[in-house]
Amino acid sequence: MDDIKQEFAVALATSMVEDVQRHRQQPKEEKRWKMPPTVVRAVIFVQALLRRRAFLLNFGGSYKDPDPDLLELAPPDPLMAVALYFCRRARNPSFVDYEREALAVAGIISQREVGLRMSDVSDIAFYYKGTVPDGHMSLTILQEKLDSMVIKTQEELQDEIRLMEDPTPAKVHATIEHHRASAHVPEEQAHRVFAESKLRLAETCEEAAAEFRREIDRAATVPELDAVRSRVEQSYGPVETPIREEVEVERRRRIQYLEMELETRWSRPFAGPLPPHSRAARRYELELGKDDPKVREFVQEERRYVAALEAQFEVKLAQYQAQLRELAAKRRDARARSIIADLDEQTDAVNRNVQQTIEEAIVQIGCDNAKVTQRAKEMLSRDAHSTAYSIQAERVAEELRIEIAQNDPSPEAGDRRRGAALDLEALLDRLNPLHPVQNALRDEFAAELDDVIAAREAAVATGAADEDEVGRPPSASARALPAGAADEEAAARPVSPAATESEPEGEDPWGAPKGYAMLEHKEPEITIPGRQGKLPNGGLPDIPTESEAKPVEFDPFDMDENTKHLLDTFIGTTNAVPQELPKDLTMVLTLEDATMQLVQQQTEEVFKIKLARALAEAVQVPRQRLKTLSLAPGSVKATLVIFEASEMEAAEAEPGSPPMTAAQIYKALLEQLEDASSHLRLGELGPFLGSASMEEGVPGGAGAVGGRMEHGSVAGAYSAHPLGSVSRDLPASNAMNRSFGNISSIDLGASHDVSHVTAKAASTLRSAWGVSRLDPGSSQAQQAFRTTCPKAEEDGTTELWAVPYDKQPMYTFYNKEKEAKGPR
């Protein structure tokens, strides 16, 4: 029995201990004492103060200086009385008559207008709710007072928002928070006060979001997106909005696109004209930042490219200057008119090369380059300078017209328009002010040129521009020529004898550039009958004054040693057996299994390069030996040319294994085309060569030429046959005498036909090139054909800059649907 009692006691004690621990672990509900309203405290304080003063006035006569003994009998100090009252009220709340107190407090609150806060009225109503019966008069009075304050605050807030100019989410939110703080709106009344205002805030946010989304669609650059982001922050302030994330996404997409373009679009090292690279460099610096490592590398490469182009430009001009010095020296020593005329023609040819080089430099380096501008003024005559810059101005104006007509909203198109406007403004500034192109182009593109001038003035005002360039790289070697080289440069500058542009009297719009200094030589003066001393104006005879006018004793048919040597050389080489030049081979490859749609999927230029590369690799010859000339439908007809091996390739070939000829390459391609297991059929274009056919020659049609393309020369050029009915042949002796004078002193040799030689010499010397082409070592005798292309024999289609690329490829954050295409 005792054991049972002990076990029961242990179980009961364990249960009690667990209950105590569980009770301690549970959070305790603190019963907080409600603080009475501040009105009650003020009333108690005033009552205690009045009671104490009344006692002192009745028994002491004065309350300011009362008797200390009397203070012991007086009512307690007002603050002490308030403390004692609230202590008693907290200890025993039942002694308070809440209904009477609530009614008195409600009456006081309802009559107060100034300094009353909404939170105070709400706290008083909450204090007496539950203390007095529901529906009590005090609660009704307090609720009416609270409702009137809510309605007043709500109306003031709505009126202020409605009358607000250019409401933005930030302004509406700031107005709401201002009224919340000034009216002391409690949380339980916030939905009543701000319900309508929050609806208006939501409407304002939607309107602003729609406007900002349109701005995001229009913004195509990082600075524009940054400006949109700044305006979003200013417009919304602390208000949450998804527009912030949308702006960040578009900005990341743009940065990724520019980084990918910087890596994949431009070849390394640079090739092609400089202005596109300069515009791209300025774009990358503007959008990616100058501190970006890839941008710094791109800008450094651009500067190296500028220096290389300027160096090449200077080298070419130096070569032409050397030629001009040599021609000037020969012309100074020449006596025969035919030789002088021939030297003048050669000088004109070099001058044309100089003009062509400067025009190429304007396109390749830039029309605003300081070195190009300086060289153009120094080495071109007025007419040549005006012609070159007017032609370039027309070209740039046409490009600007096309860009304006397309109205492409992309930032790259905007850069092209601004670049064209800058180029046009630079060309017109360097052109003669009286040229007719000036007014026409300035009136047509007045808006674009005004924008360029305004941008330059703004950049100069902020200190962000170079001396006379905005948005362009400074010249890598923009410097003046050494002072010691002035005489040599002046001696080599061409002077156009036809520079007769009319100018207003007393006005020289061109100025006095260095290029028009008198042509002088460092050697002693040469005295020639009929010519005066220094031979100005390229060595042409001076006009003698009236006092010095004398008959000129000069025999125009007198032959000197140089003329005799030229004639001897001509006679010796006339009967020489012409060497047959190697001929290139043209063939037509018809791809029956391919279509032009397939070719256009990767662009014709890319397909041409792939086709020539595949054929060259199949026969193991250099890529430059084959070139695709054209592609025609049906199915795909490719016209290719097989070049003969160059001298360098023949020199580098191993002994005993000369390079393949064009005929051998053609035969090897035919054999591989018929063999299904050949390198050609198993290569990149093998699927299209199953039913292909190959034939030699150029396809017939309008403008086509059958057979192989041959090189020609001036000496072997076509000349019309003499008329059969009427003979226009001149006597050999007369023709020869008119050309060379007396030829009796020339030894023509015993084995030569004198009549044949003289007739051919007479007909030849009437050509435009003169007698210099009779010299086998002259440049005219070795020239195959005339062309304006400086690199006519080089194949530049394999360069990376010549391969077309897809515009705006698909990247991670690129939205293809938003790509805007300009009108065609």
DRENDO-960073 format. One record per residue (C-alpha): residue number from 1; residue in three letters; z, x, y. Coordinates in steps of 0.02 Angstrom, whole numbers. Each point is the difference from the previous one (the first is absolute). Layout:
 num residu      z      x      y
 NUM    ALA      Z      X      Y
...
***
This chain:
 num residu      z      x      y
   1    MET      0      0      0
   2    ASP     41    141    118
   3    ASP   -165     82    -38
   4    ILE    -93   -157     47
   5    LYS     94    -11    164
   6    GLN    -39    181     41
   7    GLU   -186    -22    -35
   8    PHE     -4   -157    105
   9    ALA     87     90    145
  10    VAL   -124    145     -9
  11    ALA   -150   -118     -1
  12    LEU     69    -99    147
  13    ALA     34    157    100
  14    THR   -175     68    -36
  15    SER    -79   -163     57
  16    MET    101      1    160
  17    VAL    -48    181     37
  18    GLU   -186    -41    -25
  19    ASP     13   -149    115
  20    VAL     79    109    134
  21    GLN   -136    133    -17
  22    ARG   -137   -131      7
  23    HIS     78    -76    155
  24    ARG      7    170     85
  25    GLN   -182     37    -40
  26    GLN    -63   -164     77
  27    PRO    -30      5    190
  28    LYS    132    -89     97
  29    GLU    -47   -141    116
  30    GLU     79     40    166
  31    LYS     54   -151     97
  32    ARG    -32     52    179
  33    TRP     89    -88    140
  34    LYS   -114    -85    122
  35    MET     18     70    173
  36    PRO     31   -141    125
  37    PRO   -128    -18    140
  38    THR     17    111    152
  39    VAL     22   -158    103
  40    VAL    168    -32    -87
  41    ARG     58    176     38
  42    ALA    -49    -20    182
  43    VAL     92   -166     12
  44    ILE    159     73    -78
  45    PHE     -8    150    117
  46    VAL    -20   -110    155
  47    GLN    142   -116    -54
  48    ALA    119    146    -31
  49    LEU    -45     78    168
  50    LEU     29   -161     96
  51    ARG    163    -34    -91
  52    ARG     70    174     39
  53    ARG    -52     -7    183
  54    ALA     76   -173     21
  55    PHE    167     60    -72
  56    LEU      5    152    114
  57    LEU    -45   -101    155
  58    ASN    132   -133    -37
  59    PHE    144    119    -39
  60    GLY    -45    166     82
  61    GLY   -101    -49    151
  62    SER   -138    126    -38
  63    TYR    -99     46   -154
  64    LYS    -65    164     70
  65    ASP    171     86     11
  66    PRO    115    -99   -116
  67    ASP    182     40    -39
  68    PRO     16    102   -162
  69    ASP    142   -110    -59
  70    LEU   -106   -153     29
  71    LEU   -144     69   -103
  72    GLU    109     -7   -155
  73    LEU     14   -188     19
  74    ALA   -183    -28     52
  75    PRO   -136    -53   -125
  76    PRO    -84    146    -89
  77    ASP   -142    100     73
  78    PRO   -170    -92    -16
  79    LEU    -71    127   -120
  80    MET    158     -5   -103
  81    ALA     -6   -189      1
  82    VAL   -181      2    -65
  83    ALA     48    121   -139
  84    LEU    151   -103    -51
  85    TYR   -105   -159      0
  86    PHE   -134     71   -113
  87    CYS    129     76   -116
  88    ARG     83   -169    -20
  89    ARG   -168    -84    -20
  90    ALA    -51    123   -135
  91    ARG    166    -19    -90
  92    ASN      6   -189      7
  93    PRO   -166    -81     51
  94    SER     64   -174    -34
  95    PHE     97     -8    163
  96    VAL   -167     -3     99
  97    ASP    -76   -168     47
  98    TYR   -182     47    -41
  99    GLU    -77   -165     52
 100    ARG     75      6    173
 101    GLU    -38    185     18
 102    ALA   -182    -22    -58
 103    LEU    -28   -143    121
 104    ALA     69    102    145
 105    VAL   -103    154    -46
 106    ALA   -158   -106    -19
 107    GLY     28    -74    172
 108    ILE     18    171     79
 109    ILE   -155     67    -90
 110    SER   -109   -149     44
 111    GLN     36     20    186
 112    ARG    -34    186      6
 113    GLU   -177     56     49
 114    VAL     12    181     55
 115    GLY     42    143   -117
 116    LEU      2   -109   -154
 117    ARG    -83     75   -152
 118    MET    -79    -96   -142
 119    SER     93    103   -128
 120    ASP    167    -49     79
 121    VAL    -38   -186    -13
 122    SER    -61     22   -179
 123    ASP    159     95    -48
 124    ILE    113   -135     77
 125    ALA    -93   -139    -92
 126    PHE     13     99   -161
 127    TYR    187     28     27
 128    TYR     45   -183     19
 129    LYS   -120    -60   -135
 130    GLY    109    -39   -149
 131    THR    158      3    105
 132    VAL    -30   -164     87
 133    PRO    -77   -151    -87
 134    ASP   -189    -14     -7
 135    GLY    -71   -101    142
 136    HIS    141     49    116
 137    MET    -41    -11    185
 138    SER     28    186     27
 139    LEU   -130     47   -131
 140    THR   -125   -121     76
 141    ILE     27     72    174
 142    LEU    -17    178    -63
 143    GLN   -158    -41   -100
 144    GLU    -81    -83    150
 145    LYS     40    151    107
 146    LEU    -74    116   -132
 147    ASP   -159   -106    -15
 148    SER    -26      1    187
 149    MET     15    190      4
 150    VAL   -123     17   -147
 151    ILE   -128   -113     84
 152    LYS     16     90    166
 153    THR    -23    173    -78
 154    GLN   -146    -61   -106
 155    GLU    -91    -74    149
 156    GLU     24    155    107
 157    LEU    -66    110   -140
 158    GLN   -154   -107    -33
 159    ASP    -41    -11    185
 160    GLU     10    189     19
 161    ILE   -112     29   -151
 162    ARG   -125   -131     57
 163    LEU    -15     75    174
 164    MET    -13    178    -67
 165    GLU   -159     95     50
 166    ASP    -91     83   -147
 167    PRO    131    -42   -130
 168    THR     19    128   -138
 169    PRO    114     -1   -152
 170    ALA    107    135     80
 171    LYS     21    -99    162
 172    VAL     41   -164    -90
 173    HIS    124     88   -114
 174    ALA     83     87    149
 175    THR     18   -169     91
 176    ILE     80    -80   -153
 177    GLU    124    143    -20
 178    HIS     42     -5    186
 179    HIS     47   -185     -8
 180    ARG     95     28   -161
 181    ALA    108    131     86
 182    SER     20    -86    168
 183    ALA     45   -171    -73
 184    HIS    104     74   -142
 185    VAL    -87   -108   -128
 186    PRO     99     -5   -162
 187    GLU    -89     23   -166
 188    GLU     31   -179    -55
 189    GLN    -90    -63    156
 190    ALA   -143    128      1
 191    HIS   -119   -109   -100
 192    ARG     21   -142    124
 193    VAL    -25    109    154
 194    PHE   -143    113    -61
 195    ALA    -97   -112   -119
 196    GLU   -140    -41    123
 197    SER      0    175     72
 198    LYS    -21     79   -171
 199    LEU   -149   -112    -34
 200    ARG    -77     61    162
 201    LEU     39    179    -52
 202    ALA    -89    -27   -165
 203    GLU   -153    -70     89
 204    THR     -2    149    118
 205    CYS     11    119   -147
 206    GLU   -149    -84    -86
 207    GLU   -105      7    158
 208    ALA     42    183     28
 209    ALA    -34     41   -184
 210    ALA   -173    -79      8
 211    GLU    -43     99    156
 212    PHE     65    163    -73
 213    ARG    -99    -27   -161
 214    ARG   -158    -14    105
 215    GLU     47    160     90
 216    ILE     29     86   -168
 217    ASP   -174    -53    -57
 218    ARG    -76     69    160
 219    ALA    103    161     -3
 220    ALA    -97    131    -98
 221    THR     89    161     46
 222    VAL    175     68    -20
 223    PRO     36      2    189
 224    GLU    -56   -182     13
 225    LEU    112    -48   -147
 226    ASP    143     97     80
 227    ALA    -28    -98    160
 228    VAL      4   -163    -99
 229    ARG    161     55    -85
 230    SER     79     39    169
 231    ARG    -51   -171     67
 232    VAL     71    -83   -157
 233    GLU    168     85     27
 234    GLN     -1    -49    182
 235    SER    -49   -179    -37
 236    TYR    115    -35   -147
 237    GLY    150    110     37
 238    PRO    139    -37   -126
 239    VAL    -95   -149    -74
 240    GLU    -59     30   -179
 241    THR   -188    -14    -29
 242    PRO   -124     51   -138
 243    ILE   -118     69    132
 244    ARG     93    164     -1
 245    GLU    -41     30   -183
 246    GLU   -181    -52     25
 247    VAL    -23    126    140
 248    GLU     77    138   -106
 249    VAL   -115    -41   -146
 250    GLU   -156      6    110
 251    ARG     58    163     77
 252    ARG     27     81   -171
 253    ARG   -173    -58    -54
 254    ARG    -82     75    153
 255    ILE     91    167    -23
 256    GLN    -47      8   -184
 257    TYR   -182    -37     43
 258    LEU     -6    137    132
 259    GLU     83    126   -116
 260    MET   -125    -41   -138
 261    GLU   -146     11    122
 262    LEU     61    167     65
 263    GLU      2     68   -177
 264    THR   -162    -74    -69
 265    ARG   -122    -32    142
 266    TRP    -21    172     77
 267    SER    -69    150    -91
 268    ARG     88    167     10
 269    PRO    -62    102     91
 270    PHE    -71   -121    128
 271    ALA   -186    -32      9
 272    GLY   -112   -102    113
 273    PRO     22    -47    183
 274    LEU    166     38     82
 275    PRO     31   -162    100
 276    PRO     43   -108   -153
 277    HIS    126    130    -56
 278    SER     74      7    175
 279    ARG     17   -189      9
 280    ALA     82     -1   -171
 281    ALA    121    138     50
 282    ARG     53    -95    156
 283    ARG     19   -159   -106
 284    TYR    109     89   -128
 285    GLU    108     78    135
 286    LEU     21   -168     84
 287    GLU     42   -101   -156
 288    LEU     77    124   -123
 289    GLY     82    111    130
 290    LYS    -30    179     52
 291    ASP    145     61   -108
 292    ASP    -79    -59   -163
 293    PRO    -45    154   -106
 294    LYS   -168    -71    -54
 295    VAL    -45    -44    180
 296    ARG     45    175     59
 297    GLU   -109     74   -136
 298    PHE   -144   -115     48
 299    VAL     14     46    184
 300    GLN      4    186    -41
 301    GLU   -155    -21   -108
 302    GLU    -84    -92    144
 303    ARG     39    143    119
 304    ARG    -71    126   -124
 305    TYR   -156   -107    -15
 306    VAL    -19     -6    190
 307    ALA     13    189      8
 308    ALA   -127     19   -141
 309    LEU   -126   -118     81
 310    GLU     18     86    168
 311    ALA    -20    170    -82
 312    GLN   -159    -57    -87
 313    PHE    -63    -71    163
 314    GLU     32    164     90
 315    VAL    -84    100   -139
 316    LYS   -158   -105     10
 317    LEU     -8     13    188
 318    ALA     30    188    -10
 319    GLN   -147     16   -119
 320    TYR   -112    -99    116
 321    GLN     59    102    148
 322    ALA    -46    159    -92
 323    GLN   -172    -71    -35
 324    LEU    -19    -47    183
 325    ARG     48    176     55
 326    GLU   -127     74   -119
 327    LEU   -137   -119     58
 328    ALA     43     32    183
 329    ALA    -13    188    -30
 330    LYS   -169    -19    -88
 331    ARG    -66   -114    136
 332    ARG     52    122    133
 333    ASP   -101    137    -82
 334    ALA   -149   -110    -47
 335    ARG   -166     17     92
 336    ALA   -123   -117    -87
 337    ARG      3   -182     48
 338    SER    -18    -56   -180
 339    ILE    155     97    -50
 340    ILE     95    -66    150
 341    ALA    -51   -178    -46
 342    ASP     53     29   -179
 343    LEU    169     69     55
 344    ASP     23   -149    114
 345    GLU    -34   -116   -146
 346    GLN    127     94   -106
 347    THR    125    -10    143
 348    ASP    -28   -187     12
 349    ALA     27    -16   -187
 350    VAL    166     93     13
 351    ASN     48   -110    148
 352    ARG    -35   -153   -105
 353    ASN    111     72   -136
 354    VAL    137     28    129
 355    GLN    -15   -180     59
 356    GLN      2    -63   -178
 357    THR    154    105    -40
 358    ILE     91    -69    152
 359    GLU    -48   -178    -46
 360    GLU     65     28   -176
 361    ALA    161     72     73
 362    ILE     21   -155    109
 363    VAL     -5   -106   -159
 364    GLN     92    118   -117
 365    ILE    136     70    116
 366    GLY     10   -135    133
 367    CYS    -79    -34    168
 368    ASP    165     33     90
 369    ASN     27    172    -75
 370    ALA     23    126    139
 371    LYS   -100    137    -84
 372    VAL   -148   -113    -38
 373    THR      0    -65    179
 374    GLN      8    176     70
 375    ARG   -140     65   -111
 376    ALA   -110   -150     37
 377    LYS     12     33    187
 378    GLU    -30    185    -21
 379    MET   -146     -2   -122
 380    LEU    -96   -161     39
 381    SER   -111    -35    147
 382    ARG     29   -154    105
 383    ASP   -133   -102    -87
 384    ALA     56     57   -172
 385    HIS    181    -35     42
 386    SER    -38   -173     67
 387    THR   -111    -39   -149
 388    ALA    127     57   -129
 389    TYR    147    -93     76
 390    SER    -99   -157     39
 391    ILE    -61    -10   -180
 392    GLN    177     23    -65
 393    ALA     64   -130    123
 394    GLU   -128   -126    -63
 395    ARG     49     39   -180
 396    VAL    185    -24     33
 397    ALA    -36   -158    101
 398    GLU    -94    -74   -148
 399    GLU    146     41   -116
 400    LEU    119    -84    123
 401    ARG   -112   -154      8
 402    ILE      4    -15   -189
 403    GLU    190     18     -6
 404    ILE     23   -130    136
 405    ALA   -118   -121    -88
 406    GLN     91     18   -166
 407    ASN    170    -32     82
 408    ASP     93     75   -148
 409    PRO    190    -22     24
 410    SER     47    149   -109
 411    PRO     85    147     86
 412    GLU   -135    119    -62
 413    ALA   -133   -106     88
 414    GLY    107      1    157
 415    ASP      7    189    -10
 416    ARG   -188      7    -17
 417    ARG    -23   -111    153
 418    ARG    122    102    103
 419    GLY    -80    162    -61
 420    ALA   -174    -62     45
 421    ALA     62    -53    172
 422    LEU     81    171     25
 423    ASP   -160     88    -54
 424    LEU   -106   -109    114
 425    GLU    115     31    147
 426    ALA     -3    189    -33
 427    LEU   -190      3    -16
 428    LEU    -25    -98    160
 429    ASP    121    112     93
 430    ARG   -100    153    -53
 431    LEU   -168    -81     36
 432    ASN    -89     10    166
 433    PRO     76   -136    113
 434    LEU   -175    -50     58
 435    HIS    -66    -27   -176
 436    PRO    -58   -181    -27
 437    VAL    105    -13   -158
 438    GLN    160     16    101
 439    ASN      1   -168     87
 440    ALA    -74    -96   -147
 441    LEU    130     58   -127
 442    ARG    147     -4    120
 443    ASP    -40   -180     46
 444    GLU    -26    -53   -180
 445    PHE    162     78    -65
 446    ALA    106    -19    157
 447    ALA    148    -78    -92
 448    GLU      3    133   -136
 449    LEU    -14    143    124
 450    ASP    136    -75    110
 451    ASP    116     -8   -152
 452    VAL    -36    183    -37
 453    ILE     37     52    179
 454    ALA    160   -105      4
 455    ALA     59     75   -165
 456    ARG    -33    176     64
 457    GLU     95    -33    162
 458    ALA    146    -74    -95
 459    ALA      3    149   -119
 460    VAL     -7    124    144
 461    ALA    140    -94     89
 462    THR    111     17   -154
 463    GLY    -48    180    -28
 464    ALA    -77    -34   -169
 465    ALA   -179     53     38
 466    ASP    -90    165      4
 467    GLU    -88     60    156
 468    ASP   -152   -113    -12
 469    GLU     13    -76   -173
 470    VAL     97   -149    -69
 471    GLY     21    -24   -186
 472    ARG   -106    153    -43
 473    PRO     45    169    -73
 474    PRO     -4    145    122
 475    SER   -140    123    -22
 476    ALA     51    141   -115
 477    SER    -87    129    107
 478    ALA    -26    -84    169
 479    ARG     -4    152    110
 480    ALA   -115     82    126
 481    LEU   -121    136    -48
 482    PRO     52    180     33
 483    ALA    -45     56    172
 484    GLY    -92    153    -67
 485    ALA   -122   -104    -99
 486    ALA    -63    -99    150
 487    ASP   -156    108     23
 488    GLU    -47     -5   -184
 489    GLU     26   -187     -9
 490    ALA   -104    -28    156
 491    ALA   -142    106    -71
 492    ALA     -7   -108   -158
 493    ARG     10   -171     79
 494    PRO   -164    -96     -7
 495    VAL    -75    -62    161
 496    SER   -117   -148     -7
 497    PRO   -148     23    119
 498    ALA    -28   -189     -4
 499    ALA    170    -45     76
 500    THR    -65    -99    147
 501    GLU    118   -149      9
 502    SER     -2    -75    173
 503    GLU    163      3     97
 504    PRO     55    -69    169
 505    GLU    -23    116    143
 506    GLY    152    107     36
 507    GLU     90    -55   -158
 508    ASP     14     88   -167
 509    PRO     85   -114   -128
 510    TRP    -16    132   -135
 511    GLY     94    136     91
 512    ALA    -31    184    -32
 513    PRO     45     40   -181
 514    LYS     -8    175    -69
 515    GLY   -152    -40   -105
 516    TYR   -115      6    150
 517    ALA     32    178     54
 518    MET   -155    103     29
 519    LEU    -60     90   -155
 520    GLU     32    185     29
 521    HIS    -10    155   -107
 522    LYS    109    154      3
 523    GLU   -147    122    -13
 524    PRO    -91     67    154
 525    GLU   -123   -111     85
 526    ILE   -176     -8    -68
 527    THR   -146      2    119
 528    ILE   -150    -99    -59
 529    PRO   -151    -38    109
 530    GLY     15   -177     64
 531    ARG    182    -16    -54
 532    GLN    155     39     98
 533    GLY    137    102    -77
 534    LYS    134    -92    -98
 535    LEU   -112   -134    -77
 536    PRO    107   -155     35
 537    ASN    -28   -169    -84
 538    GLY    -34     69   -173
 539    GLY   -124    134     55
 540    LEU   -131   -114     79
 541    PRO    -99     76    145
 542    ASP     78    -23    171
 543    ILE    -92    -86    141
 544    PRO    -42    137    126
 545    THR     37    -27    181
 546    GLU   -140    -11    129
 547    SER     30    178     56
 548    GLU     -2     68   -178
 549    ALA   -147   -103    -66
 550    LYS   -129    123    -69
 551    PRO   -138    -14   -130
 552    VAL     71     24   -172
 553    GLU    -88    133   -100
 554    PHE     42    -57   -176
 555    ASP   -123    -13   -145
 556    PRO     51   -150   -108
 557    PHE   -112     62   -142
 558    ASP     72    174     -7
 559    MET     78     26   -172
 560    ASP    155    105    -27
 561    GLU     63     79   -159
 562    ASN    107   -151    -50
 563    THR   -149   -116      7
 564    LYS   -106    118   -102
 565    HIS    139     16   -129
 566    LEU     13   -189    -15
 567    LEU   -188    -15    -29
 568    ASP      1    140   -127
 569    THR    142    -84    -94
 570    PHE    -91   -165      1
 571    ILE   -161     76    -66
 572    GLY     96     91   -136
 573    THR     91   -154    -61
 574    THR   -142   -126     16
 575    ASN    -83     52   -164
 576    ALA    164     23    -92
 577    VAL     18   -104   -157
 578    PRO    129   -138     35
 579    GLN    145     -1   -119
 580    GLU     31   -164    -86
 581    LEU    171    -69     46
 582    PRO    108    -80   -135
 583    LYS    -20   -187      1
 584    ASP    138   -128    -26
 585    LEU    -24   -139   -127
 586    THR     25   -185     32
 587    MET     33   -124   -139
 588    VAL     40   -183    -22
 589    LEU    138    -54   -119
 590    THR     -4   -185    -48
 591    LEU    166    -69    -65
 592    GLU    -45   -159    -95
 593    ASP    181    -36    -47
 594    ALA     66      6    179
 595    THR    -15   -118    147
 596    MET     16     20    188
 597    GLN    153   -113     -4
 598    LEU     85    129   -110
 599    VAL    -50    138    121
 600    GLN     64    -96    152
 601    GLN    171    -21    -80
 602    GLN     31    186     33
 603    THR   -123     19    146
 604    GLU   -171     81    -14
 605    GLU     57    168     70
 606    VAL    132     20   -135
 607    PHE   -122    -49   -137
 608    LYS   -127    126     66
 609    ILE    129    138     -6
 610    LYS     56    -48   -176
 611    LEU   -178     -7    -65
 612    ALA    -49    171     70
 613    ARG    162     76    -62
 614    ALA    -22    -71   -177
 615    LEU   -178     66    -13
 616    ALA     49    172     67
 617    GLU    146     14   -122
 618    ALA   -110    -53   -145
 619    VAL   -120    147     24
 620    GLN    137    117     64
 621    VAL    -74     41    170
 622    PRO     86      1    170
 623    ARG     28   -169     78
 624    GLN   -108     48    151
 625    ARG   -155     13   -110
 626    LEU    -14   -191    -15
 627    LYS      7   -133    133
 628    THR    -20   -189     -8
 629    LEU   -117    -53    140
 630    SER      0   -189    -17
 631    LEU     42   -148   -110
 632    ALA   -116   -148    -21
 633    PRO     18   -163    -98
 634    GLY    -86    -35   -164
 635    SER    111     28    -94
 636    VAL     62    157     91
 637    LYS   -132    127     48
 638    ALA     75    164     57
 639    THR   -111    125     89
 640    LEU     66    177    -23
 641    VAL    -59    172     51
 642    ILE     28    159   -101
 643    PHE      9    153    111
 644    GLU    -54    172    -52
 645    ALA    135    133    -17
 646    SER     53     82    162
 647    GLU     -9    187     28
 648    MET    189     13    -12
 649    GLU      1    -89   -167
 650    ALA   -138    112    -65
 651    ALA     93    155     58
 652    GLU    162    -56    -82
 653    ALA    -85    -40   -167
 654    GLU     32    116   -146
 655    PRO   -138    125    -45
 656    GLY   -122    -74   -123
 657    SER     53   -181     32
 658    PRO    -82    -61    161
 659    PRO     49   -172     66
 660    MET    -95   -151    -62
 661    THR   -151    -56     98
 662    ALA    -24   -179     58
 663    ALA   -126    -32   -140
 664    GLN    121     67   -130
 665    ILE    140   -111     66
 666    TYR   -116   -151     -7
 667    LYS    -50     40   -179
 668    ALA    182     24    -53
 669    LEU     48   -167     76
 670    LEU   -142    -86    -94
 671    GLU     60     74   -163
 672    GLN    181    -53     29
 673    LEU    -55   -173     54
 674    GLU    -84    -26   -170
 675    ASP    147     73    -99
 676    ALA    141   -128    -21
 677    SER    126    138    -40
 678    SER    -42    109    150
 679    HIS    121     47    137
 680    LEU    -92   -114    122
 681    ARG      6   -155   -113
 682    LEU    184     30    -40
 683    GLY     51     32    180
 684    GLU     61   -109    142
 685    LEU   -163    -95     22
 686    GLY    -43     -7   -185
 687    PRO     19   -192    -16
 688    PHE   -142    -22    126
 689    LEU   -121    126    -77
 690    GLY    -34    -86   -166
 691    SER   -165    -76     57
 692    ALA    -31    116    147
 693    SER   -167     81     35
 694    MET    -48    150    105
 695    GLU   -164     48     81
 696    GLU    -55    136    119
 697    GLY    -57    -43    176
 698    VAL     50   -114    145
 699    PRO    -19   -189    -28
 700    GLY   -151    -77     84
 701    GLY      9   -122    142
 702    ALA     -4     -6    186
 703    GLY     34    167     71
 704    ALA     16     85   -169
 705    VAL    -80    167    -40
 706    GLY    -50     40   -177
 707    GLY     30    164    -87
 708    ARG    119    137     48
 709    MET     67     28    174
 710    GLU    -66    164     67
 711    HIS     60    114    139
 712    GLY   -123     42    137
 713    SER    -13    126    138
 714    VAL    -74      7    173
 715    ALA   -134    123    -58
 716    GLY    -53   -116   -141
 717    ALA     11   -162     97
 718    TYR   -137   -130    -12
 719    SER   -145     19    122
 720    ALA   -144   -123     21
 721    HIS   -171     47    -69
 722    PRO   -137     32    128
 723    LEU   -118   -143     37
 724    GLY   -158      3   -103
 725    SER   -122    -67    130
 726    VAL     58     83    158
 727    SER     55    180      0
 728    ARG    139     51    119
 729    ASP     17    180    -59
 730    LEU      5    128    138
 731    PRO    -78    170    -10
 732    ALA    119    121    -78
 733    SER    -20    127    138
 734    ASN     34   -126    140
 735    ALA    151    -73    -90
 736    MET     72    168    -33
 737    ASN    -33     60    177
 738    ARG     87   -153     73
 739    SER    149     32   -112
 740    PHE     17    188      1
 741    GLY   -131     71    118
 742    ASN    -96    151    -58
 743    ILE     28     36   -186
 744    SER   -116    147    -14
 745    SER    148    119     -6
 746    ILE     78    -87   -152
 747    ASP    -38     73   -170
 748    LEU    -30   -151   -112
 749    GLY    -42    101   -153
 750    ALA   -163     19    -93
 751    SER     37   -132   -132
 752    HIS     46   -145    116
 753    ASP   -109   -144     58
 754    VAL     14     12    188
 755    SER    -74   -171     38
 756    HIS    117    -87   -121
 757    VAL    150     92     69
 758    THR    -39    -32    182
 759    ALA    -37   -185    -28
 760    LYS    163    -25    -93
 761    ALA     98    100    129
 762    ALA    -75   -101    142
 763    SER     43   -166    -81
 764    THR    172     58    -45
 765    LEU     47     64    172
 766    ARG    -34   -171     76
 767    SER    149    -74    -92
 768    ALA    165    -39     82
 769    TRP     92    142    -78
 770    GLY   -103    145     71
 771    VAL    -34    169    -76
 772    SER    177     37    -57
 773    ARG    -27    -91   -163
 774    LEU   -130    132    -47
 775    ASP    145    120    -25
 776    PRO     59    -14   -181
 777    GLY    177     39     52
 778    SER     13   -135    132
 779    SER    102   -158    -24
 780    GLN   -154   -110     28
 781    ALA    -99     82   -141
 782    GLN    142    -29   -125
 783    GLN     38   -180     53
 784    ALA    -50   -126   -131
 785    PHE      4   -158    106
 786    ARG     75    -66    160
 787    THR    156   -109     -8
 788    THR    142    -51    115
 789    CYS    130     10   -138
 790    PRO     95    167      3
 791    LYS     44    -14   -185
 792    ALA   -157    -77    -72
 793    GLU      5     99   -163
 794    GLU    185    -29    -37
 795    ASP     62   -143   -107
 796    GLY    152    -75     84
 797    THR     13   -159   -103
 798    THR    126     79   -117
 799    GLU    125     35    138
 800    LEU    157   -106     -1
 801    TRP    -29    -60    177
 802    ALA   -171    -72    -51
 803    VAL     69   -103   -144
 804    PRO     38   -178     58
 805    TYR    171    -72    -32
 806    ASP     72   -175    -17
 807    LYS     82    -66    156
 808    GLN    183    -53    -17
 809    PRO     26     14   -189
 810    MET    134   -103    -88
 811    TYR    171     81     13
 812    THR    173    -56    -50
 813    PHE     41   -101    155
 814    TYR   -176    -35     60
 815    ASN    -46   -183     25
 816    LYS   -187    -12    -35
 817    GLU     -7   -181     59
 818    LYS     42     50    179
 819    GLU   -145    122     16
 820    ALA   -106    -57    146
 821    LYS   -186     33     -7
 822    GLY    -97     14    160
 823    PRO   -161    -97     28
 824    ARG   -158     87    -56
***
